[in-house]
């Protein structure tokens, strides 16, 4: 049996219009090929769909049953086509976003708000973790995109993980000091100014970003004295707030008021806190494309 959707569409038009001529006009075709398609459909089904006389034009019992089924089938097909097109445009689906916690103090919330507004039918979830965990999650297809800070992954790591990485937001590091610290009154400082201060840092074994910051201190001419490590930036800032030491944080951290903490820009060669986005080169999911196009809109 060979019945196509066009035949059902033609049949439904005739059934609804109760006229071959009106149905042909509605379908923008001539009447002879329309009649041929209906006859072919009846032959394929082995039933009469219309009871025709010189004065009447009625659906048979079989025709009435097919009319209901054909209308539902064509409606489902239209919905399926619409859904497929929406998926291709990235308008439906799910997006799993890996982030480092400090990124939520910067541009990521507004980025997610824009994505939510433009693609309200996409379900997205946040997965807060450090770069090594995100790297493994990207390779294992457990997240779709990942955000982390300096240092960027080198080319070998990217190739081994089948990943692509792009710079999406530029940002510098600043120094957080207690409000009563002698440095707090300055408009800016040099990195060497904290050479003798107790350093508070994120856990060095959890992320490459704090290790990168320590190396920046070494490059500036001093080996920092690490007083305490912590898992969360807010823990470091709480300790700064009571005068236990100083810490290096992305400048966007200063957007949030932290009791007892002053944020000082670094005047010369400030370390970078640039934010990168990474995603798999083996997955061209439309929803990921749509998200990346918000970060870096394609040229008009």
ROMARKE-618506 format. One record per residue (C-alpha): residue number from 1; x, y, z. Coordinates in steps of 0.02 Angstrom, whole numbers, plus 32768, in hexadecimal, padded with zeros to 4 digits. Example, Ala and Ser with C-alpha at 12.3 -4.5 7.8 and 13.67 -1.06 7.14 Angstrom:
<atoms>
    n    px    py    pz
    1  8267  7F1F  8186
    2  82AC  7FCB  8165
</atoms>
This chain:
<atoms>
    n    px    py    pz
    1  8000  8000  8000
    2  8043  80AA  7FCF
    3  7FE4  813D  8019
    4  8039  81E5  802B
    5  800E  8280  808E
    6  7FE2  82E0  7FEF
    7  7F55  8266  7FCB
    8  7F11  827B  807C
    9  7F1E  8338  806B
   10  7EBD  8331  7FC7
   11  7E3A  82BD  8010
   12  7E22  832D  80A8
   13  7E0A  83C6  803A
   14  7D82  836E  7FD4
   15  7D2F  832A  8071
   16  7D2B  83D5  80C4
   17  7CF4  8435  802A
   18  7C7A  83AC  7FF0
   19  7CAB  83DD  7F40
   20  7D38  83AB  7ECC
   21  7D36  8455  7E76
   22  7D3F  84B8  7F18
   23  7DC4  8444  7F5E
   24  7E2C  8457  7EBF
   25  7E1E  8514  7ECE
   26  7E52  850D  7F85
   27  7EE7  849F  7F5A
   28  7F17  850A  7EC3
   29  7F12  8477  7E4B
   30  7EA0  8445  7DBC
   31  7E12  83CC  7DDB
   32  7E4B  8336  7D70
   33  7EEB  8310  7DD2
   34  7E8A  8325  7E74
   35  7E09  82A6  7E3D
   36  7E95  8230  7E06
   37  7EE7  8239  7EB2
   38  7E42  8214  7F0A
   39  7E22  8180  7E97
   40  7ED3  8141  7EB8
   41  7EB8  8151  7F74
   42  7E15  80EF  7F6A
   43  7E6D  8069  7F03
   44  7EFB  805C  7F81
   45  7E81  804D  8012
   46  7E08  7FDC  7FB6
   47  7D72  8043  7FF1
   48  7CFF  80CB  7FAF
   49  7D18  816F  800A
   50  7C8D  81D2  7FB6
   51  7BDC  81A3  7F86
   52  7BBC  8203  7EE6
   53  7B18  8219  7E89
   54  7ADF  829C  7E0F
   55  7A96  8303  7E9E
   56  7AF7  82D5  7F3C
   57  7BAB  82CC  7F75
   58  7BC2  8278  801C
   59  7C4A  821F  807C
   60  7C34  8166  8094
   61  7C45  811B  8142
   62  7CF9  80EF  8116
   63  7D13  81A0  80D3
   64  7CD3  81EE  8175
   65  7D4A  8182  81DA
   66  7DDD  81AF  816A
   67  7DB1  8268  8176
   68  7DC7  8264  8233
   69  7E67  81FF  822D
   70  7EB3  8264  819E
   71  7E90  830A  81F7
   72  7EE7  82CB  8295
   73  7F78  8281  8233
   74  7F97  8320  81D0
   75  7F8B  838B  826D
   76  800B  831C  82C5
   77  807B  8325  822C
   78  8072  83E4  822C
   79  809F  83E5  82E5
   80  8130  836E  82C4
   81  8171  83DB  8237
   82  8163  8477  82A4
   83  81C0  841F  8331
   84  824B  83E3  82BE
   85  8260  8493  8279
   86  8264  84DC  8329
   87  82E8  845C  835B
   88  834F  848B  82C3
   89  8345  8543  82F7
   90  8375  8517  83AA
   91  82CB  854E  83EB
   92  82A5  84AF  844B
   93  8311  8431  84A6
   94  8383  8438  853D
   95  8427  848E  8564
   96  849C  845B  85F1
   97  8513  84E7  8622
   98  85AF  84CC  8689
   99  85F2  8565  86E5
  100  8673  859A  8764
  101  861C  85EE  87F5
  102  866C  8699  87DF
  103  8624  86A5  872F
  104  8578  86C4  877C
  105  85B5  876C  87BD
  106  85DD  87A2  870C
  107  8583  8797  8665
  108  853C  86E7  8670
  109  8494  8713  86C5
  110  8468  8795  8641
  111  849E  871C  85B9
  112  842A  8697  85FF
  113  839D  8715  860F
  114  83AF  8744  8557
  115  83B1  868D  8525
  116  8316  866B  858E
  117  82BC  86FD  853B
  118  82E9  86CA  848A
  119  82D4  860E  84A3
  120  824E  85F7  8529
  121  822D  8542  84F7
  122  82E0  850A  8518
  123  82FF  84BB  85C2
  124  83AA  84EA  8608
  125  8406  84B8  86A6
  126  84A3  84F8  86FC
  127  852C  8484  8738
  128  85A8  84E0  87A8
  129  8654  8490  87A8
  130  870B  84B2  8787
  131  8760  84A6  86DD
  132  87A1  83F2  86F2
  133  86F3  83B1  871D
  134  86A7  8414  868E
  135  872B  83D2  8616
  136  86FD  831E  8641
  137  8643  8347  863B
  138  8654  8391  858D
  139  86B2  82F8  8550
  140  862F  8287  859E
  141  859E  82EC  8553
  142  855D  8312  8602
  143  855C  83CD  85DE
  144  854C  8429  8538
  145  85B4  84C4  8558
  146  862E  84F4  85E1
  147  866B  859B  8624
  148  8712  85B2  867D
  149  8797  8634  8695
  150  8850  8642  8670
  151  88BA  85E8  8646
  152  886C  85AF  85A4
  153  8881  84FA  8572
  154  8913  84D9  84FF
  155  88FA  8494  844F
  156  892C  83E2  847E
  157  88A9  83DA  8509
  158  8825  841D  8493
  159  8850  839F  840B
  160  8855  830F  8486
  161  87AA  833E  84C9
  162  875F  8366  841D
  163  8738  8413  8462
  164  8737  84C3  841F
  165  8757  8559  8490
  166  872E  8610  8474
  167  8753  86AD  84D6
  168  86AA  86F8  84FF
  169  86C5  877C  8588
  170  8762  87DE  85B4
  171  8783  880A  8669
  172  8814  8833  86DD
  173  883C  87FA  878D
  174  8836  8874  881F
  175  8870  8868  88D4
  176  87F1  8859  8962
  177  8830  88A4  8A06
  178  87E1  88CA  8AAD
  179  8796  897A  8AB8
  180  8810  89A8  8B45
  181  88AA  896C  8AE9
  182  8929  89F6  8ABF
  183  8917  89CC  8A05
  184  885A  89E7  8A09
  185  886A  8AA4  89F5
  186  88C7  8A98  894F
  187  886D  8AA8  88A8
  188  88D5  8A18  8864
  189  896C  89B0  8894
  190  89F7  8948  8848
  191  89FA  888C  885F
  192  8A9F  889C  88BE
  193  8A44  8903  8943
  194  89FA  8862  898B
  195  8A9E  8801  898A
  196  8AA4  87F8  8A48
  197  89EA  87DF  8A66
  198  899C  8738  8A99
  199  894D  86F5  89FA
  200  88A0  86A7  89F7
  201  8880  863C  895E
  202  880B  85C1  8911
  203  8840  850C  8926
  204  88DB  84F4  88BB
  205  88B4  843D  8898
  206  8804  8460  8858
  207  8821  84DC  87CB
  208  88AA  8522  875C
  209  886D  85D6  8776
  210  88B5  85EC  8828
  211  8956  8598  87F1
  212  8960  8612  8761
  213  8949  86A4  87DA
  214  89D5  8664  884A
  215  8A46  8659  87B1
  216  8A17  870E  8785
  217  8A56  8741  8831
  218  8AF8  86E2  8813
  219  8B0B  8737  876A
  220  8AF1  87DF  87C0
  221  8B86  87B9  8832
  222  8B47  8763  88D0
  223  8B0E  86BC  8912
  224  8A6B  86D9  8971
  225  8A54  8694  8A1F
  226  89B5  862D  8A17
  227  8959  863A  8ABC
  228  88B7  85DD  8A93
  229  8864  8585  8A00
  230  87A8  8579  89E6
  231  8730  852A  896B
  232  86C0  85C2  894E
  233  86EC  8679  8927
  234  866F  86B8  89A7
  235  86CE  865A  8A2E
  236  876C  86B8  89FE
  237  8711  875F  8A01
  238  86C7  8739  8AAB
  239  8778  871D  8AED
  240  87B5  87BE  8A9A
  241  8722  8818  8AED
  242  8764  87EC  8B9B
  243  8818  8815  8B6F
  244  8864  8768  8B5B
  245  88BD  8790  8AB8
  246  88AA  87C9  8A04
  247  886E  876D  896A
  248  886E  877E  88AD
  249  87C3  877A  885A
  250  8774  87AA  87B2
  251  8743  8861  87AA
  252  868A  8837  8795
  253  868E  87F3  8847
  254  868C  88A7  8881
  255  85DB  88BD  883D
  256  859B  886B  88DC
  257  85AE  88C5  8981
  258  861A  8860  89F8
  259  861F  88A0  8AAC
  260  86C9  88E3  8ADB
  261  8717  88C3  8A30
  262  8765  893F  89B6
  263  878F  890E  8903
  264  882B  895E  88B8
  265  8859  895B  87FF
  266  890A  8927  87D1
  267  8960  89B2  8770
  268  89E9  8957  8711
  269  89D2  88B1  86B5
  270  893B  8875  8717
  271  8920  87B9  870B
  272  8894  8786  8696
  273  87EF  873E  86D0
  274  87B1  8727  861E
  275  871D  86B2  860B
  276  871F  862A  8587
  277  8694  85BE  8542
  278  86B8  850C  850A
  279  864D  848E  84AD
  280  865F  83EC  844E
  281  8697  83F0  8398
  282  8638  834D  837B
  283  858C  838F  83A9
  284  8537  840F  833A
  285  8498  8418  83A2
  286  842C  84AB  8368
  287  8406  84DF  841B
  288  84C1  84F0  843C
  289  84D5  8555  839C
  290  8449  85C7  83D2
  291  849B  85E3  847C
  292  8546  8606  8430
  293  84F7  8681  83B6
  294  84BD  86E8  844B
  295  856E  86ED  8490
  296  85BA  8717  83E7
  297  8532  874D  836E
  298  8555  871C  82B9
  299  8584  87A9  8243
  300  84EF  87F2  81E8
</atoms>
